[in-house]
Amino acid sequence: MTARQVLQQADIARALTRISHEILESNRGSSDLVLLGIPTRGVILAKRIAAILDSIEPGAGTVGSLDVTMYRDDLAKNPTRAPGPTEIPAGGIDGKTVILVDDVLYSGRTIRAALDALSDLGRPRAVRLAALVDRGHRELPIRADFVGKNLPTAAGERINVRLLEIDPVEEVTIE
C-alpha cells in the first residue's frame, strides 16, 4: 500500500504554532496551564507546544506525560503494550487547566482512558484536548478543542505521524 504525504515538517510546525495561540486565547493567557502528552508522539508534541507557549509568554510551558496503558479497554486485544512513564509537573493538576496532547484522534478510546487516568491523579479545573490530526470515526462522544488538521479517512486507512525526535523524517502520511 502506498503512503500519501499530507503534512510536511513546515505544515506540522505551523499547526503547532496555531494550536499554541488558540490555547492561550481560550485560556486567556498561560496561568494554571498544564500540558500532558500521551506517549509516545503526544509527549513530543506537548513539549513542542510548551516551547512555543514559553516563547510567547515566558514561563507558560508546564509539561508532563500521561501514560494511559492500564486504563485502556482494549488490553485484552493488545497485551503487548508496555506502560510508559507518567510525569506530572511539580504543581500537580488540581485546579489547573489540563491540555491533553495526542498525535491522532480516532475512536476517542485513548482520550477516554486519559480522562480515567486523570481522575486518579487529581481534580483539574478543566480538561481540553489538542490533537495534531483528527481523522474522524469516533466511537465515543469526544472531540478535540484544538486540531492541527482534520483528515477525513476511510476506516481501513492508517495515519502515520513521524517526528524527528524518534523517526528519520518528519511528516504525516495516509496509507
Kinemage of the C-alpha trace (Angstrom):
@kinemage 1
@onewidth
@group {chain A} dominant
@subgroup {mainchain}
@vectorlist {calphas} color= white
{ca met a 1} P 0.000 0.000 0.000
{ca thr a 2} L 1.349 3.411 -0.972
{ca ala a 3} L 1.611 6.177 1.618
{ca arg a 4} L 0.489 9.670 0.648
{ca gln a 5} L 2.119 12.576 2.477
{ca val a 6} L -0.445 15.064 3.813
{ca leu a 7} L 1.732 17.183 6.129
{ca gln a 8} L 5.391 18.088 5.866
{ca gln a 9} L 7.667 19.416 8.614
{ca ala a 10} L 6.720 23.068 7.933
{ca asp a 11} L 2.993 22.181 7.996
{ca ile a 12} L 3.395 20.465 11.367
{ca ala a 13} L 5.266 23.469 12.769
{ca arg a 14} L 2.539 25.858 11.556
{ca ala a 15} L -0.205 23.669 13.013
{ca leu a 16} L 1.517 23.539 16.408
{ca thr a 17} L 2.029 27.315 16.400
{ca arg a 18} L -1.670 27.845 15.633
{ca ile a 19} L -2.712 25.364 18.326
{ca ser a 20} L -0.457 27.173 20.819
{ca his a 21} L -2.057 30.544 20.062
{ca glu a 22} L -5.541 29.006 20.312
{ca ile a 23} L -4.677 27.509 23.700
{ca leu a 24} L -3.542 30.896 25.015
{ca glu a 25} L -6.618 32.647 23.626
{ca ser a 26} L -9.090 30.137 25.031
{ca asn a 27} L -7.368 30.132 28.434
{ca arg a 28} L -6.997 33.941 28.440
{ca gly a 29} L -3.261 33.598 28.965
{ca ser a 30} L -0.969 30.968 30.348
{ca ser a 31} L -1.821 30.909 34.033
{ca asp a 32} L -2.533 27.481 35.508
{ca leu a 33} L -1.930 25.598 32.234
{ca val a 34} L -0.555 22.052 32.310
{ca leu a 35} L 0.175 20.183 29.082
{ca leu a 36} L 0.138 16.395 29.349
{ca gly a 37} L 1.324 14.459 26.316
{ca ile a 38} L 0.075 10.939 25.686
{ca pro a 39} L 3.039 8.668 24.822
{ca thr a 40} L 4.741 8.413 22.521
{ca arg a 41} L 4.358 11.179 19.985
{ca gly a 42} L 1.874 13.143 22.070
{ca val a 43} L 4.645 13.790 24.596
{ca ile a 44} L 6.898 15.180 21.869
{ca leu a 45} L 4.087 17.387 20.564
{ca ala a 46} L 3.290 18.604 24.101
{ca lys a 47} L 6.934 19.605 24.604
{ca arg a 48} L 6.923 21.481 21.297
{ca ile a 49} L 3.699 23.290 22.176
{ca ala a 50} L 5.122 24.143 25.620
{ca ala a 51} L 8.211 25.644 23.966
{ca ile a 52} L 6.024 27.740 21.655
{ca leu a 53} L 3.868 28.889 24.592
{ca asp a 54} L 7.023 29.814 26.516
{ca ser a 55} L 8.299 31.866 23.558
{ca ile a 56} L 5.009 33.815 23.516
{ca glu a 57} L 4.558 34.102 27.285
{ca pro a 58} L 7.714 33.198 29.224
{ca gly a 59} L 7.051 30.650 31.958
{ca ala a 60} L 3.953 29.274 30.231
{ca gly a 61} L 5.189 25.839 29.271
{ca thr a 62} L 4.444 23.416 32.138
{ca val a 63} L 4.549 19.971 30.535
{ca gly a 64} L 4.391 16.327 31.552
{ca ser a 65} L 3.273 12.956 30.249
{ca leu a 66} L 0.272 10.765 30.957
{ca asp a 67} L 0.524 7.052 30.261
{ca val a 68} L -2.937 5.560 29.722
{ca thr a 69} L -1.945 1.942 29.070
{ca met a 70} L -3.515 0.431 32.180
{ca tyr a 71} L -6.736 2.428 31.644
{ca arg a 72} L -7.361 1.180 28.110
{ca asp a 73} L -10.358 -1.022 27.366
{ca asp a 74} L -8.502 -2.943 24.641
{ca leu a 75} L -5.688 -4.534 26.679
{ca ala a 76} L -7.125 -7.998 26.012
{ca lys a 77} L -6.710 -7.391 22.273
{ca asn a 78} L -3.312 -5.642 22.511
{ca pro a 79} L -1.489 -7.154 25.518
{ca thr a 80} L 1.958 -6.261 24.136
{ca arg a 81} L 1.571 -2.589 25.004
{ca ala a 82} L 4.273 -1.635 27.537
{ca pro a 83} L 3.432 1.045 30.110
{ca gly a 84} L 5.401 4.282 29.867
{ca pro a 85} L 6.112 6.903 32.487
{ca thr a 86} L 3.520 9.308 33.821
{ca glu a 87} L 5.214 12.555 34.784
{ca ile a 88} L 3.048 15.200 36.413
{ca pro a 89} L 4.644 18.657 36.853
{ca ala a 90} L 5.550 19.637 40.415
{ca gly a 91} L 2.467 21.845 40.886
{ca gly a 92} L 0.135 18.927 40.124
{ca ile a 93} L -3.125 19.227 38.210
{ca asp a 94} L -5.606 20.243 40.929
{ca gly a 95} L -7.420 23.414 39.923
{ca lys a 96} L -5.435 23.723 36.683
{ca thr a 97} L -6.475 23.645 33.053
{ca val a 98} L -5.040 20.423 31.656
{ca ile a 99} L -4.424 20.197 27.923
{ca leu a 100} L -4.169 16.561 26.827
{ca val a 101} L -1.981 16.325 23.715
{ca asp a 102} L -2.074 13.409 21.285
{ca asp a 103} L -0.894 12.898 17.735
{ca val a 104} L -4.037 11.353 16.187
{ca leu a 105} L -7.624 11.426 17.425
{ca tyr a 106} L -9.531 8.454 16.050
{ca ser a 107} L -12.102 6.443 18.042
{ca gly a 108} L -11.759 8.512 21.228
{ca arg a 109} L -10.856 5.494 23.351
{ca thr a 110} L -7.342 6.701 24.180
{ca ile a 111} L -8.758 10.006 25.413
{ca arg a 112} L -11.407 8.204 27.489
{ca ala a 113} L -8.561 6.244 29.093
{ca ala a 114} L -6.679 9.515 29.670
{ca leu a 115} L -9.698 11.011 31.440
{ca asp a 116} L -9.862 7.939 33.693
{ca ala a 117} L -6.126 8.244 34.440
{ca leu a 118} L -6.516 11.953 35.245
{ca ser a 119} L -9.246 11.250 37.765
{ca asp a 120} L -6.754 9.118 39.724
{ca leu a 121} L -4.213 11.968 39.759
{ca gly a 122} L -6.304 14.913 40.873
{ca arg a 123} L -9.114 17.268 40.006
{ca pro a 124} L -8.324 19.712 37.207
{ca arg a 125} L -10.428 22.845 36.800
{ca ala a 126} L -10.898 21.965 33.119
{ca val a 127} L -9.598 19.427 30.621
{ca arg a 128} L -9.064 20.278 26.960
{ca leu a 129} L -7.770 18.184 24.073
{ca ala a 130} L -5.219 19.112 21.421
{ca ala a 131} L -4.593 16.721 18.520
{ca leu a 132} L -2.283 17.161 15.572
{ca val a 133} L -4.656 15.123 13.369
{ca asp a 134} L -8.364 14.395 13.756
{ca arg a 135} L -9.276 11.584 11.389
{ca gly a 136} L -12.904 11.072 12.424
{ca his a 137} L -14.587 7.703 13.062
{ca arg a 138} L -15.394 8.467 16.701
{ca glu a 139} L -16.832 5.671 18.815
{ca leu a 140} L -17.256 7.885 21.882
{ca pro a 141} L -18.620 11.435 22.272
{ca ile a 142} L -15.167 13.057 22.385
{ca arg a 143} L -13.903 15.927 20.275
{ca ala a 144} L -10.693 17.925 20.165
{ca asp a 145} L -10.701 21.555 21.268
{ca phe a 146} L -7.552 22.290 19.246
{ca val a 147} L -6.858 20.485 15.954
{ca gly a 148} L -3.871 20.853 13.660
{ca lys a 149} L -5.518 19.190 10.662
{ca asn a 150} L -8.835 17.423 10.056
{ca leu a 151} L -8.180 14.467 7.758
{ca pro a 152} L -11.336 12.517 6.946
{ca thr a 153} L -10.232 8.951 6.256
{ca ala a 154} L -11.685 5.607 5.369
{ca ala a 155} L -11.822 3.130 8.251
{ca gly a 156} L -9.230 0.909 6.543
{ca glu a 157} L -6.706 3.693 6.092
{ca arg a 158} L -3.895 4.392 8.537
{ca ile a 159} L -2.475 7.745 9.628
{ca asn a 160} L 1.265 7.733 10.353
{ca val a 161} L 2.785 10.622 12.296
{ca arg a 162} L 6.557 10.725 12.159
{ca leu a 163} L 8.560 13.219 14.223
{ca leu a 164} L 12.291 13.845 14.024
{ca glu a 165} L 12.853 13.132 17.713
{ca ile a 166} L 12.242 9.408 17.066
{ca asp a 167} L 11.834 8.986 13.303
{ca pro a 168} L 14.201 9.630 10.388
{ca val a 169} L 11.731 12.057 8.777
{ca glu a 170} L 9.047 14.496 9.912
{ca glu a 171} L 5.683 14.047 8.178
{ca val a 172} L 2.116 12.843 8.375
{ca thr a 173} L 1.038 10.247 5.837
{ca ile a 174} L -2.101 8.296 4.971
{ca glu a 175} L -1.782 4.736 3.701
